[in-house]
Amino acid sequence: MNREELLKAIDKKYKAMGQDPDVHLSGLLHTEPMKYWDFIQVDALLGLQTQRTQLPDEMVFIMYHQINELLFKMILWEMSQISHTENIEPKKFEMHLMRVSRYFDMLSNSFDIMGEGMEIDQYMKFRDTLTPASGFQSAQYRKIEIASTELINLIDFRFRKTIDRNTPYAYAFDNMYWQAAGTDHKTGKKSKLMINFETKYKKELIEWMKEYNTVNLWTKFKELPEEYQHNTELINAMRHYDHTVNINWVMHHYDAAAKYLDHGKENVEATGGSDWHKYMHPRYQRRIFFPELWSEEELENWGINNLKGYREIM
């Protein structure tokens, strides 16, 4: 586009907005040129790391989890483009889904940063200052789960028969699989971890449930024209995502936790107080976003074969 065409396009754009193009061009004349550090907000980003101890490896732990949250935001951004695109084509659905899977691949492969990047003695000291905080309290990750599948697939197995399409969202929230990690099994009362989490996020997450009730990835897929639901590339992308999130990423997380929490001491709890072995391992929780895309054998062995369980449909 040459200069004359560019000016005409700018004129057309701002007049369509009811704006005076000359005013905006005048503003551009006085605007400072963009700099990398301003665009990325480097100073603000690098000022977000605040240690609670003087142990050096705590900084690794903080930055690693902040990177995770940035990747979660990227994932939600891609998922939104699937959920809120009407009459989505398989190619676009697959494209965004594979972007999400690549972000989770990056998360999975990054656990060595934490697993190999902190001295056990340092971790076991500074982790006490985190109590009762926990990665469990990542609201963005809960949003990813809710936007991925129908709520019934996130309900604790023991209570699924009490849930249907007419169940109040608050009841569904109170019976999500992760509630087990926030309950004192001796008293039946909610832990401080869960109380803090719900005080800040319960209302927001229930609104999220309402928004994604009919546009989550699984519902979106099942509402595609039948020919699209048999698209091999899309099915493989769905299966890859499900396996990547609910087995691959989880097991990498599990193995990283085991290095620090299973180092000779018995019954070490997560900082939030949960039995992290049963909470995290996929064979116990059986988190499956797209159950109908897996065979009976694959469902039966979910989490048992760990990283070897995924295969593409030819």
N, C-alpha and C positions, 0 to 999 in steps of 0.2 A: 504494500500500500504506500503510494507516494504521499508527499506532504499535503497536497491539495485534497486528496481523498481522505487522509487522516483528519484534517480539520473539518471536513464535511461530516465525517462520522461522529466526531466529538460534538459538533453543533447539533446534529440530530439526536444524539444520546441525551444531552442535557435539556434540550427543548422538550423532549418527550417526558422528562421528569419535572417540567415546569420551572426549570432553572435557567439562569442567564449564562450561556457558555462563556462569555467574555469575563465574567466574574471568576469562574473556575480557572480560566487560562491565566488571569492575573494572579490568582493565588499560586498557581504552579510556578510563575515567574519568581516568586519570593520564597518558595519552598527549598529547604536544605536537601541536598542529594542524599539518598538512602545509603546507610552504612550497615555492614554486616552485623555489628554489635547492637545496633538499634533494632534491626529487623528481627533478630533472634532473641533480643532482650537478654543478652549474655550476663550483664551485671546483676539483673534481678534473679536470673536462674542460678547463678553461682553464689548468691547470697541466701539461699534457702536451706543450707546445711548447718544445723545447730546441734552440736553434741551435748549429751547430758553427762558424759564422763570425760576423763582425760586419756582414755584408751584409744590408740590410733585406729584400730580396726573397726571401731564403731562408725567411723566416717565411711568406710566401705559399705557397711550395712545400710546406712542412711541413703547414700547415693544410689545403691543398687535398687532399693525399693522405690526411690523417686523415678528412676528410669523405667521401672515396671509400670508405674502409674501413667507415665507419658505414653507408653506403648498401649496400655489399656484405653487411653483416650483415642489413640489412632484406630484401635480395633472398633470402638463404638462409632467412630466417624464412618468407617466402611460399612458397618452393619446397618446404620441408618440409611445409607444410600440403597441398600437392598430393600429394607422394610418400607421405605417411603417412596419407592418408585412404582407407579401404577403400570400394570401390564408389562412387567419386567421380562426381558428376553433371557433365555438360558445363558447366553454368552456373557451378558452383564452380571447376572447372578453369580456365575462361576468366577468371573474376574475378581469381584469384590471378596468373594469367599476365599479365594486363594491368597489374596492380599492378607486377609485376616490370619489364615493358616501360617503364612510366612512370618507374621509378627509373633505368633505363638511359637513357631520354630526358633525364632530368635530368643524368645523368653526361655524356652527349654534348654537351648545350647548355652545360655548365659549363666546357668546355675553353677558352673565351675568357678565363675568369678567369686561367688559367695562361698561355695564349697571348698575351694582351694585358696581363697583370698583372705581368710581370717584365722588367727590362731585360736585354738579351742579354749585355752585358758582365758584369753581376752573376751571371747564371746560369752563364756559362762559367767563372767563378771558383769559385763555391761547389759546383758539380757535381763538381769534382775531389775534394772532401772526402767525397763520397758513395761513391766507388769502393771496393769492387766491389758495393755495394748497388744494387738496381734494383727498379722496380715489378714486374718479372718475378717477384719473390719474394713477391708477395701470395698467401698460401696460400688466403685466402678466395676470390679470383678463380678459382684452380684448382679449388676445391670447387664453385663455381658451374658451371664447365664440366663437371665429372664428374657433377654432379647433373642436368645438362641432357640428356645423351645417352648412348648406348652407347659404351663405351670405344673400339671400333673406329673411331669417327668422330673421335677425338682422337689416334689413332696417326699418326705420320709416314707419309706416303703410301708412302715407300720400303719400309716394313716391314709394311704391312697384311696382306700375304699370309702372314706368319709368325705371325699372331694368330688365335686362335679362342676359343671358349667355355671350352676347357680350358687355355688359356695361364695360367701363374702371374701373379698380380697384379704381382709385382715386375718381371717381364719386360715386362709392359704399361707399367708406370711408366717403365721405362728407355727405352721407345720412343715416349713421348708426343711430339707435334709440337714442344712447347716445349723438348725436350732439345737441339734444334739450336742454340738461343740460348745454351746453357750449355756448349758444347763448342768448344775451340780447334780450328779447322778445319785448322790447320797441323800440330798434333801429335796430334789425336784425343783429347786428354785433357780431362777436365772442368775448367771454369774455377773459380776461387775462388768466384764467384757461385753456381754450381751446388753445389759442395761444401758451402758454408754453408747453402744452402737445404735440401739433402737431409739434412744433419745434424740440422736442427731439425724438418723437416716430413715426411720420406719415410714414416716409420712411420705417422704420423697420416693422411696422404693415402691410403696403401694401405688402411687401415681404412675410410676414407671410400668408396673404390672398392668395397669389399665391401658396405658398407651400401647403396649406391645402384645396385648391379649390376642389381637387378630392379625398382627403384622410381624410376629416373631418369625425367625427363619424357617422353622418347621411348618408352621401354618401357611406361611407364604409359599413354600414349596408345594404343599398339598393342594393349594388352590390354583396352581399353574395348570394350563391345559394338559390333558393326559399325555399327549405326545412329548411335551416338555419334561414331564415327570419320568419319562423313560430315556431321557438324554444321558448317555453313558458318562460323558465328561462332567456333567453337573452332579450326577449321583456319586461319582468318584470324589468330586470336590467336597460334597456333603460328608461322605464317609471319612475323608482325610481330615476334615475339620473336627468332626466328632472324636476321632481317635487321637488327634493331636492335642486337643484340649483336655479330654477326660481320661486319657491314659498316659500319653507321652509326657505332656507338661507336668501332670500331677506326679508321675513317678520320678521325674527329675527333681521335682521339689521334695518329694518324700526322701529320696536318696541323699539330697543335700542336708535335710534336717537330721537324718539318721547319723550322719558323720559327727554332728555336734551333740545330739541328744542321746545317742547310743554308744557312748565312748567309755563304757565301764560302769556307769551308774545305772541303777535300776529305777524304773518308773519315773523318769524325768518328764514332767508335763510341759506342754507348750506354754508360752508366756500368758496365754489367756486361760490356762488351767485345764485344757481339754486333753483327752486321750488321743494324741495326734496320730498314732498308728492307725486306729480304726476310723478316725475322721478323714484322714488324707487318702488312704489306700483305696483305689477304685473297686477292688473286689468286695469291699464292705459297703460303700455308699452306692456303687453302681450308677453313677451319673451317666446317662446316655441321652443325648439330645434328639437323635433321630432313630428310635428303636426299630421302626419298620424297614429300615435300610440295611439291617443286619440279619444274618441267618440265626436260627435257633442255637446252633453250635457256637457261633461267635458271641451271642448274648450269654450263653451258659458259661463261657470261658472268659468273660469280660474282666480284664485286669489281671488274669492269671498268667497269660503269656506276655504280659507287659508290653514291651516295645515291638514284639514280633507279630502282634495280632492283626495288624492292618494289611489288607491286600486290596488291590484295585479290581473292580468288576470289568471283565473284558467284553 
